[in-house]
Amino acid sequence: MGEKKILNAKEIDIILHRLACQLIENHNDFSETVLIGIQPRGTYLLDRILEILKKENNIENIEIGQLDITFYRDDFRRRDEPLQANTTTINTILENKRVVFIDDVLYTGRSIRAALTAIESYGRPADIELLVLIDRRFSRNLPIQPTYLGKQVDAVNNEKVLVEWHSDNSKNTISLIQKNN
């Protein structure tokens, strides 16, 4: 397998700060907003953005949640091995709130479609936006586009985007990996 580094830790940090600023521009004090990380990998991105919003921008009382979409996926019963379920934690009513889904990589759009179905159980949001760190262009199966975008990557089907989060943020990386057939 070949590997090409797309973003290093410093570049990721710059993107995270830009995304946080864009959220502040559109959501002000976040009083009507709920940030929801899509399990499992979107929750890591949610944690990083939340840290920037709270520590560096002094925004408190941000409502957050974690959404597990495992049983809402259209490929749930088509896999050889069962999917590992995560937990959903949404401790607020979403009725008339502005919801921002957060995920690391937007690929086919099917995970976001599953999230749209899953979120119906928690009320009817006023609107739903999508924040992604990486958008794999040319891979979409559904007409889903991000509202907030870190970086677009041109990846073909035999390539995988690997986002690596480390407790030491200086070691975070995003790579494009060539899969062997």
Secondary structure, 3 states (H helix, E strand, C coil): CCEEEEECHHHHHHHHHHHHHHHHHHHCCCCCEEEEEECCHHHHHHHHHHHHHHHHCCCCCCEEEEECCHHHCCCCCCCCCCCCCCCCEECCCCCCCEEEEEEEEECCCHHHHHHHHHHHHHCCCCEEEEEEEEEEECCCCCCCCCCEEEEEEECCCCEEEEEECCCCHHHCEEEEEECCC
